[in-house]
Amino acid sequence: MASVTLKRNYRCSQSLQQFYSGGPFVVSSDGSFIACACGESIKIVDSVNASTKSTIEAESGTITALAISPNDKLLFSAGHSRQIKVWDLDTFKCLRSWKGHEGPVMGMACHASGGLLATAGADRKVLVWDVDGGFCTHYFKGHKGVVTSIMFHPDVNKNLLFSGSDDATVRVWDLVAKKCVAVLEKHFSAVSAIAVSEDGWTLLSAGRDKVVNVWDLHDYRCKSTVPTYEVLEAVCIIYSQSHFALSLGAFHQQSRKKKSWSTGICFITVGERGIVRIWNSEGAVCLYEQKSSDVTVSSDVDEDSTRGFTSAVMLPLDQGLLCVTADQQFLFYSLEEHLEEKWFLKLTKRLVGFNDEIVDMKFLDEEEQYLAVATNLEQVRVYDLSSMSCSYVLAGHTDTILCIDTSVSSYGRRLIVTGSKDNSVRLWESERQCCIGLGIGHMGAVGAVAFSKKRQDFFVSGSSDRTIKVWNFDGLSDDIEQPISLKAKAVVAAHDKDINSLAVAPNDSLVCSGSQDRTACVWRLPDLVSVVKFTGHKRGIWSVEFSPVDQCVITASGDKTVKIWAIADGSCLKTFEGHTSSVLRASFLARGTQFVSCGADGLVKLWTIKTNECIATYDQHEDKIWALAVGKKTEMLATGGSDAVINLWYDSTAAEKEEAFRKEEEGVLRGQELENAVLDAEYKKAIQIALELRRPHKLFELFSGLCRLVMPTQICAWLFYRTLSYNLMLCRKREAGDQIDEALHALGKEEFHLLFEYLREWNTKPKLCHVAQFVLFRAFNILPPTEITEIKGISELLEGLIPYSQRHFSRIDRLIRSTFLLDYTLIGMSVIEPVSQGDLKTGSLLHSRKNMDDVLLTYTADEDQEQVSEGLKEKASAKKRKSLKSGDGSRLHKKVKDVARTNNEAVPLQA
């Protein structure tokens, strides 16, 4: 058997989050993204894979209205706070905001030019605003009810504004005359949607009175009324050159209905029935009607509540039709041609905006392409992980689904079994998307189901009635049209409380059950004979699973622990502690050498069984994690919980190992390049590489070497007073100074931030502070204050630099004052002579302490101390010579004075 590679890390690569809670939404001009209202925030969602590009915290209460500019640069929002905000979609920052209505804004529309914004309010007013200035340009009042819909005329040359209200009227406002030019009264209920024809001379209005009125904008008369026999929520015009119109024209040309097609206006309606219908205004003819609804309605929805579709828009660039359902789903439709030369609307994509609480989930096959998810609904949603869209929905249960399991039969059919609060189990076939078996017999909610692992011809179920049942489905035919009744071939009263989890052994010989009675039991199949009972947990057991290779079982409990048990004698082999709350799921990985667990603390943990070590912890959920699915091919993970978020985790062990090897190899090459740059005296390149490799010690060595080279000319003249290398030193000084300035000039803001972090650390140590002060001096000479303030976190770095810098300068100041005392002592001992005014003029170069850089004084402190010690030695030798050679006193005194004068030229340098 090949050795098992332990997993070291998982990486969350995809996530399906809540992005729509109902209410307003807008589609971009190219259809690439959708801006959706999600509570008090706005989600910018990719229309391809439902990923959230950005989240805008509007802070305006629940979002009630949205609009987007024609160039997709600006987003307009309004909430219950009555504040209208303008957002920049490049930076996602609020550009301006204002209040205008006395009630919530119920609708918004942006002019085709992008310069005007119209708002409709619950205060029965219609206001028009200048987008750039934020001031009101038009104030329209006349509606007697809440204004629910509003739109500008699509032709920029026609300055008309249309508004629909709960008072069953549509008003036409002239933006030039600033008055109402027409009141369209034909509806008997609230107007829900309005649309303008392609030629701009026909207005369609849809209402909850189940009709569509067609208005002539020449004289504002009602041309016709189209009865639809359902409460309408949206009406969309079909343009003549669109794919919809061309397909309709070809179909009706073959059907010999060209007369009605050529004269009328084609439009789409959606409403409470949840079906899409296409009409022609001429003769009120229904050209197409869906045979069945794609909207899944919960059984507990009240009769008076909204069902079906709540809105619909034609997607730009002829991308099809987008319909929004009452349960926060986005359905994308496109036209498909049939073999019989007919066409129909095909549901190409379903994006679920809100999943509610994730109860359970399982991968549908070994390819890990589809994920079956059970939420707090009576439906199973199957997601295509490549696009993160809901491929289809399995509906049939009458109450919430609590558990789910999947399997591939011996005939290659992908099967799904579900248990529900309606006390039944259902068997589904994935390919046909239908229920093929129904099992009734439990007296309580079914909380656990598990397929057989080897034969794939039975499954087991556990219920709150404390019983376990074995269901046989062997022999099901492929052409079943109605679900057959499944029969239980074995039943056992297993526990004293609800059964939470079931697992079947890899060889189908055993089944393990976990219960709220704090025990787990192993039963022999098919007769459900008790084998062993595991006792030791202090709280209920939420999850059980057999090891794929060993004779043991793993259990996860509400006592915050995970235990591994031996089947042979029921003993506890290992206990794993680490979760801070109940552990809800645990599954084996890497052929039973590792396992992953998740719990009510919102954490996912990766464990190694041999070492009892938790090697990784992931915090990507904000609430309990109820569901955990492990793929069979790559052992990818899927987690979901109470936060309605589904996270997909990919094993990144190999990728990170390869990345680490690549970085190590690159580091070796860059390290060699750094050494070569140092040898070639290319300090600019060396400094950049040292910062890139994050080597502060090497960087200090570079700056320390440059600090010795780049010193003021006065200090250099003093140090090399008696040497012949002064000119050579000046040349090296200029070259080194130019290189360090070039190196600092080439650094970016992030590199400067890293450099200042190193300088802050060096500045705290007396042996390294002179280099830190030297680099700070050069950096502050190069960087203007405006750029320094733009460095991220510069205030904290400066707060760490200032106290130690003050301490260093205080120490230097004390050293300078001590040199004056030494001068006074030597003068009093007649070792040196006082400096006259003439000597000050000639020695002005050496007394330019005030003009000398304070940063470089720290470098010369140690050198000055050496000079002072040399002066003391000269003093002692002079006294000795004076006592031994008193006869040559005058000559010796003159010599000592000369020596002292020589030394005296170095002492005031520190002063």
N, C-alpha and C positions, 0 to 999 in steps of 0.2 A: 504494500500500500504506500502511495506517495505521501511524503511528509506534508503536514498541514501548516499552512502559513497563517500565523495569528494576525488578526486585524488590529491595527493600532489606532485607526481614526476613521470617522465617518464625516462626510461633509454634506450639509443641507444645500442642495443645488436648485430645487424647485419648491415652490410653495403656492398652495391654493388658499387664498384668504378671502374673507368677506369684502366685497367691493361695492355692493349695491344693496340698499335697505328699502328700496321703493322710492317713488317720487320722480323728480326731474332727472334728465340725462341729456347730453348733447354729443353728436358725432362730429369728428373733425372733417374738414373739407376733402381729405383724401381717404377717409375711412380707416386710418391707421390706429386711431385711439378713440376711446370713449371717456368722457368726463361724467362720472356718476355721483349722485348724492348718496352718502353713506353716513347716516346720522347727522352729526354736526361737522363732518369733514367731507372733503371732495376727493375722490379717488380718480387718478388718471390711469386708465386700464388699457393695455395692449389688446386690440381686438383679435389678434391671432391666437394667443395662448393664455389670455385672461390674467397675465402677470401685471402686478401693480407697478407702474413706472414711478409714480410719485403720489404722495398724500399731502393735501392742502388742508391745514387746520383753519377752517373759516372763522371759528369763534363767533358765530352769529346765530347760535341756536340751530335747530333742525333746518336743513336746507330745503327751501320751498321752490326755488326757481333758478335755472341756469341758462346761459347763452354763451355763444362763442363767436368771435369776430371772423369775418370771411377769410382772413389770411392766417388763422389759427395762432395768432400772436397773443390775443387777450381772451381771458375768460371772465365772465360776469356771473356773480352769485348774489343771492339774497336769502335770508332766513327769517326765523320768527322774530329776530331782534329788529326787523325792518331796515337793517343797514344794507345798502347796496355796495358791493366791493368789486374792484377791478384788479385782476391778477395777471401778472406777466408769466406766460407759459414757458419762457426760457429760464427764468430764475425762480419761478413759483413764489414770488413776493407780491405783496399787496401794493399796488401803485397808488390807489386813492380809494376813499370810501365816503359815503354820505347817506343821509336819511331823507326820505321824501314822502313816503306814504304814512298814513295813520294806522295802517294795519299791515298784516303780512303781504309780501309780494307773491302773487300766485302765478305769474307768467312773465317771461322776458323775451325780447326779440331784438336782434341787432340788424341795422340797416345794411344793405348790400355794399354801401360805400365804406362801412366800418366807422363812420363818424357819429352815428346816432344810436341811442339805446332806448327802446320803449319798454315800459313796465306796466303790468296790470296788477291792481291790488284788491285786497278784500274790502277796502274802503270805497269801492265802486268807482275809483278814479283810474284814468289812463294818463300816464306822464311820459314825456319824451325828454331825454337828457343828452347833453353834449358830452361825448366820451372823454375828450381831452380836458375839458374844463370842469366837468362834474356839475354843471349848472342845468337847471330845467329850462328847456326851450319851448315846450308845449304843455298845457294843462287842460286836459279834457275831462269833462264831467257830464254825466247824463244817464249812465246805466243805473238801474234800480236794484241790481243784485251784484254778487261777487263776480268780478271779471276773471274768467278762467283761462281764456286763450287770446293770444294776440299775435299779429304778424304784419310786417311791412309788405307792400307790393314788391314782388321780385324785380320789377323793372325800375331802375334807379331814376328814370325820367318821369315816372308817375308817382307823385308825392302823396300816396294814399296809405292809410293805416287802418287795419281791420281789427276789431275786438269782439269777442263773444262772451256772453255772460249767462249767469244763472237765471236772469229774467227772460230767457228764451228769445233774446234779440241779438242781432249782429249789427254793429254800428260801423259806419265808414267815415273816417276822419280825413279832412284835407289839411295837409301839413303847411301849405302855403297860406290858405285862408284861415287856418287855425280854428276850424269849426267842424261840426258834424254835418256831412252832406247827405247822409242817408241812414235810415233805420230799417233794417230788414227784419220784418216780423212775419214769420211763417211757422216757426217751431212752437211746440206746446210744452217743451221741457228745456232743461239747461242745454246750452250749446257746448259741445265737448271738443270739437275740432273744426278748423277752417283750412281751406287750401285754394290756391289760385291756379287756373289752367295755364298751359304753356304759352298761349297767345296773349295772356294777360287780361282777357275781357270776360272771363267767366269765373265766378266764385262758388265754391262748394262749401256747404256748412253741414256738419253732422251733429246730431243731438241724441240725447237719451230718450227722445220720443220715437226712436227706431226708424227714422227717415233721414235721407240726404236731400237737401234742397239745392237746386242749381239756379244761380242768380246771374243775370246779365248786367255787367258793370257799365253798359252804355246808359241805361235808364233805370238800373237797380230794381228790375222786376224779376219775379220768380218764374223761370222758364219751365221748370218741371220739378216734380218730387219723386224720389226713388224710395219706395218702401223696402226696408231691409229686414224687418221683423226680429230685430235684436237691438239691445242697447249698444250704441256705438261709442267707441273711445278714440278712434283715429280714422282719418281719411287721407289717402295719398294719391296724387295724380301720377299717371303713367305717361311719360313723355314719348313723343312719336318715334324718336330714333333710338329708344332704349331697346335692350334685348327682350324685355317683356312685351313691348309693343310690336316688335318685328315677329316674335313667335306667335302672338295673338293674331296678327294680320295673316300670317301663313296658315294658321289653323282655321280661321274663319273663311279664308278664301277657298280652302278645300271643303268646308262645310256649307258653302254657298250662302253665307250670311254677310256678304260684303256691304250691303246697303246700310245696315245699322252700324256697321263698323266704321264706315268712312265719314259719317256725319256727326257721331256723338263723341263724347269725352270718356275715355276709359279711366277708371279709378279703382282703388283697393280700399276695402273697409275691414276693420277688425273690431271685435267687441266681446261681450260677455260669453258668447258661445265658444270662444277659443278657436275659431276657424277663420281662414283667410278666404275672402271672396272678391272676385273681380267683376266689375259692373261696367255697363255702357249707359251713359246718360240718355241716349236716344232710345226711347221706348222702355227705359228702366229694366234692361235685360241683364240677367246674371250670366256672365260669360264663363265663369269658373267658380267652383266651390269645392273646398277640401272634403274628402269623404270622412275623415276622422280627425279629431283634434290632437295636436301634439302637446297640449297643455295637460299636465297632471294635477288634478284637483284633489285636495285632501278630503277624506270622508267626514272630518269633523268641522268642515267649513259651513258656516251658517248659510241658510238659503238667501238671506238678504245681503250678504257680503259680496264683494266684488270677486268675480271669477273670470277665467279666460284671459284675454289680452287687455292691457291697460294703455298701451301706446304702440305706435308703429311709424317707421320712417323708411323712405327709399334711400338706400345707401348711395353715396356719390360714386362717380366713375363707373356706373352700371355694374355695381357689385352685388346687386340683389336687394332683398327686403329684410329689414330687421324688425322683429316684433318682440315686445316685452310683456311678460306674463305677470299675473298678480302675485306669484310666489317668487319673484325676483330672478327670473330667468330671461336670458337674451337668446332668441331663436333666429338664426340666419337662414333665409330661404333663397334658393336659386332655381331657375327653370331647368328641367330635365326633359329630354325628348324620349317618348315611349316607342316601343317596337312597332306599335300599331299606328305610327305617324301622329300620335297625340302627344300632349305634353302635360306635365304636372309640376307642382311645387315640391321640391325636395328639401328636407331639412338637412342642411350641410354642417351646421355647428350649433351646439347648445352650450352657452356659458352660464354657469350657475353663480348668481351674485351673492347668495346667502345659503349656507348649508345647515344652519342651526347646529345642534350638538352632534358631534361625530360619535356614534355608539360602537361601531365595529367596522372592520374593513379587511379585505383579503385580495391578493393578486389573483387574476383570473386564470392565468396559464404560466408556464415556465418561462415564457419570453419576457415577462414583466412589462407587457405593453398596456394591459388594461387593469384597472383597479375597481373592484366592486365595493361600494360604500353604503353603509346603513346609517342613516341619520335619524333624527327625531321625527320621522315621517313613516308612512306605511308603504314607502317605495324604496327600491334599490336603484341607486344611480351608478352606472358603469362609466368610468372616465377613461378616455384615451390619454395616456400620459405624455404622448408626443406633443399634443396641442393643449393639454389640460382642459379639454372640453368634455362635456357629458355626452357620450355617444348615444346612449339610450337609457330608458327608465323602465324598470320592471314594476308594474302596479298590479295589485291583486289582494294584498292583505287589507284588512279593515281597521287595523290598529298599528301602533308603532312597532317597527321591526327592532328587535333587541340583539340578535346575533346573526352571523353569516359565516358560511364556509364554502369553499370552491374545490372542484376536482375535475380531472380529465378522465373520462370513462375509457374502458378498454377499446371502445369503438372510435375514440378520438373526439367524442362530444364533450364540450365544456359545460359543466353543470354547476349550478349554484343552489344551495339549500339555505333557507331562512327560517328563523323562529320569531314569533311575534307575540304581542300582548293579547292577540285575539285567540290564544290557546291553540294555534295551529302551526304546522310546518308546511312549507311549500318547496317543491323542487322545480327549478327553472332550467331551460336550455338556452344557452347564450346565443347560438347562431340564429335561432328563430325568434329569440326575444319573447318567449312565451312560457307560461306555467304548464308543466307536463305532469305534475303530481301534487296531491294535496293530502296531508296527514292530519286527521282529527282524532283526538283521544285524550289529550292532556286536559286536566281540570284547572290549570293555572297558566300564567304567562310562560312561554318557552324562552328561557334565558341562555341556553347553550346548545349548540349543534356541532357535529364533527363527522366528516366523511371517513370512510375506510381508506387506508393508505395503499394497500396492495391490490385487492380485487376490485375496488371501486364499484361494488354492487350493493352497498348498504350504507346507512348513516345512523347515528345515534342522536338522541335529543334529551335534554334535561330541563325540568320545569320547576316553577315555584310550588308545584304540588308534591315536590320531593321525590319524584320518580324519574327513572331513566327508561327510555324506550328504544328499541332497535327496529329500524324501518328498512325493509328490503325493496329495492326498485329494479332488481335484475329482470331482464326480459322486456323492458319498455321498447316499444316500436318507434321508428323514426317518423311515422306519419300521424302522430297523435294530434288531434285537433282540440280536444277538450282534456283538461287535467283529469287523470285517473285517481281513484281513491287508493292511497297507500295504506298498507296494513302493517301493524306492529307485530313482529314475530317473537319479541321477548320484552318483558316489563319487570322492573324491580323497584321496590321502595328503598331508596339508597341512603337518604340522609334525613336528619331531623329538621333541617331548614332549607331555604332556597338553594338550588344548584346553580352556581355561577359559571362553571367552566367544565368542558369535556375534552378529552384527547384520546385518540386511538393509537395503539402501538404500531410501529412500522410494519410488523408482520400480521397485523389484524387479529392477534390472539387476545389482546387485552384492551380494556378501556379504563381510563382514570377519570374520576369526577372530583371536583372541588366545590365546597359548600360554605354557606355562611355559618354552619355549625362548627367551624374551625378545624375540620378534618378533611382529608382527601382519601378516597378509597379506590382500590384497583379491583376490577371485575373481569372475569374470564368470559370471552365471547365464544359462542353466540348465546349462551344461556344465562349470562350475567350472574355467574357464581362468584361470591366474594373471595378474593385472594389475600389481600393485605389492607390494613388501615393505617394511615399516617396520622399521628397525633403529636402535637408539639407547638403549633401556632397558637397565639393568644388572641387572634382576631380571625374574622372570616377569610377564606381563601378565594381569591379573585381569578387566578389563572393556574392551569396545570398543563404540563407537556412532557412527553416521553423523550428521552435522549435518543438520538438517531443511531448510536453505536453501543451504548452501555445499558445495563439493566438498572436504570434509575429514572426518577421522575423529579422534575423541578416544579416548585410551587411558589406563588407570589401571594402575599397576605397583607391584610390591613394592619398588621403589627409592625410594618415598615421593614420587614425582612424577606429575603428569598432563601429557600432551603432546597437542598438536594437530598433525595431519599433513596435508599436501596430497596428494590422490589423484593429481594429475597427474604429479608427479615424485617422490613419496615423501619429500619434505623435511619436516623438523620446523619448523613455523611458530612455535609457542610452547611454553614449558615453565613449569609452575606448581609452585612449591614452597611447602610450608607444613605438611603433615602430618608427624608425628613417627614414623610407622610406615607399613606397607604401605597403599597406597590400593587398596581392594577394589572400589569402584563409582564411576562417574562418568556423569552424564546431562545432556544439554542442556536449557536452559530459555529462555523468552522468545525463541522463534524463533532459537535458536542464538546469541544475544548473551551468554548467561550459562550457567553449568553448576553443578551441585551434585555434591559428592564426599563419600565417607565411607570410613573406613579402619579398620585394626586398632587405632588409638589411641582408638576410641570417639567420634570427633568427626565432625560433619557441617559441611561448609564450603560457603558460597555465594560464587561467584566471578563477576567481570565480565571477559569475555575481552578487551575493547578496552584496558583499563587494567592487565591482569594483577593485579588487586587482589582480595584476599579481603575481602569487605565484611561477612561475618558468620560466626561460628563458634558451634556449638551443642554442648553437652556434656550429653546426656541418656541416654547409654548407659554401662554400666560395663565393657563388653568389646567385642570385635570386632563391627563392623557388616558382616554378610555380604550383607544384602539391602537394595535401594533400589528403590522403585517411584515413578513419576511419573505423576500423573493427566493426562488429556488435556483435560478441561474447564476446570478452575481451576488445573491444575498443582500440586495438593496433593501432598505427599510422604508416603511410608510407609517407615519404616526398621525393621529388625530384625536381631538378631545373636545372639551367643553367650550373652548375658544373658537370653535367652528373653523379651525385652520388645519389643512392637510399639508404636512411636510414630507418631502421625499429625500432620503439620505442615501448617498452613494459611497461605497467603500473607497476611500482615498489613500489607503495604505501604500499601494504600489506607486501611485502617482506622486505621493509625498516623498517616498524613498527615492524615486527617480529625480525629483526636483532637488532633494537634498544633495544627491550625488552630483547633479549638474552644478549646483551652487558651490559645492566644495571644489569641483574641478575648475570652475570659473574663478573661485577665490585663490586657488594656487597660481593660476596664470596671472591674475591681477597682482598677487603678492610678488611674483617675480618681476612683473612690470614695475612695481613700486621700488624694488631694490635696484633695478636698472636705472630708474629715474634718479634715485639718490646718488648712485655712483657717477652718473653723468651730470650731476648738479642741476637737474631740471626740477627745481623746487616747486614750481607751479603745478606741474603734472603730478609730482609726488604728493603734494598736499591734497589735491583733488582725489587721488586714488585712496589715500589714507582715510579721508572722510567717507568715501564710498564704501570702503571695507569696514568702516567703524573700528578703526584701530587707534584709540586715543594715545597709547604709549608711543607708537611710531610718530604720530602727529606731534607729540610733545618734543620728541627728539629733533624733528625737523625745525620746529619753531625755536628750540633752544640753540641749535646751530646757527640759525639766522640771527638770533638775538646777539650772539657773540660777534657776528660780522657787522651787523647794522648798528653802529653806535655813533654818537655825535662826534664830530671832528675834534672837539676840544678834548674829549676823553681819549680819543685815538692819539692825538699829539702828545698827551701826557704819558700814555702807556708806552709809546714807541719813541720817546724823546731821544733816547740814546741809540736807536737802531736805524738801519738803512732801509727797512721795509715799509716805511710810511706811505710812499706813493703806491706801492703794490696793494697795501691794505685799503686805501681809498678806492682803488679800482674794484676790489672785491666787494666793498661796502655798497657801491652804486649798483653793481650787478645783483647782489643779493636783495637789496631794497626794491629794485625793479621787479624781481621775480615774486617777492612776497606780495607786492601791490597787485601784480597781475593775477596771482593766485586768488587773492581776496576779491578782486573785481569779477572773476569768473564764477564765483559761488552764487547759488540761488538762495531764495529765502529759507527753504527747508534745510539747506546745508549750513546757512548762517545760524539757524536755530540749533542745529546739532553742535556747531562750533562753540556757540555761547554756552551750551550745556557743559562741554568739556572745560571751557575757561572758568565757569563757575566752580567746578570741582577743583581745578588746579589752584584757583585763587584762595582756597581754604587752607592750603599747605604752605608753610614758610619757604620750603625748599623749591617750590614750583611757582610761587606767586609772581616772581619777576618776569617769567615768560608770559604768564597770563596778562600782566599789566602791559607788557610790550605788544602783544597781539591786540589787546583792546585799544591801545593807542593807535595802531595802524588801521584797525577796522573803523574806529570812529572818525578818523581822518578821511576815510574813503566813502563811507556811507553817509548820505544826508539824513537829517533827523526824520524826514517824512518816510524814507524807506525803512528806517529802524523801527518806527512805530508799526509798520505793516507786517513785521515778522511775528508769526504766531507765537503767543506765550512770552513775548519779550518783557512784559511787565514783571512776571514772576522771576525771570532770569536776572533782571536788573536788581530786583529786591534781594536776590542772593549774592549779587556781586558788590553792592554798595557797602554793607557793614564790614566785610573783610578788607575792602580797599581803604576804608577810613582807618581801620586798625593798622594797616601797613604804612600809611602815610604818617600816622602818629608815631610809629616806631622810628621812621626815618627822621622825623622832626626832633625826637629825643636824641638821636645819634648826632645830628647836626649841632644841637646845643652843647653836647658833651665835647665836641671838637673845639669850641670856643674856650672852654675851661682848660683844655690841654694847651691851647695857644697861650693863654694867660700864665699858666704854670711854667712853660718853657721860657717865656719872656722874662718872668720874674727870676728865673735861675740863670739868666744871661746866656742861655744856650742859643737863642735866636734873638734877632733884633726886631723891634717894632717896624711895621710896614709904613713907609712914608707916603705922602701924596703922590710923589713922582713914581714910586714903585707901583702904586695903585693904577696909574695910567698905563705903565708898561705891562702890568699884569692884569689888565682889564679882561683879557681873554680867559684868565683863570678864575676871575671873580664874577663871571656871568651866571651865577647860580640862579638868579631870578628868571633869566631867559632860557635856562636849561629845562628840558622836559622832565616833569616830575616823575613820569613813569620810569625813566632810565636811571634815576637816582637809586632805585632799589637794587639795580645791577651793580653799582659802584660801591655799595656799603661795605662789602667784604674786602674790596681792594683798598679802601681807605684805612680800614683797620690794620692791614698789613703795612701801609705807609707809616702809620703812627708808631707801630712797633719798631720799624726801622729807624725812625727818628729817636726813639728812646735808646736804642743800641748806640747810635752816633753820640748821643749825650754822654752815655757811660764811658765810651772810649775817649771822649774829649777830656773828661775829668781825670781819667787815669794818666793821660799824657801830660796834663797840666801839673799834676803832682810829681811826676817823675822828672820832668824837664822844666824846672822853674826858671832856669837861665834863659830859655827860649820862650818865655811866657808871651811876650808881645807877638812874636811870629805865630806861635801856636794859637793864640787867641784870635788872630786874624783868620787862620785856617778854619777854626771851628765856626766862626761867623759865616765863612763862605759855605761850609757844609750845611750849617743850619739854614742859610738862605736858600740853598738848593732844596732842602727838605721843606722849608716853609712855603715854597711854591706849590707843593702838592697838598699841604694841609688845608689852606683856605679853599681848595677846590670843593671840599665837602660842605664848607660853609656856604 
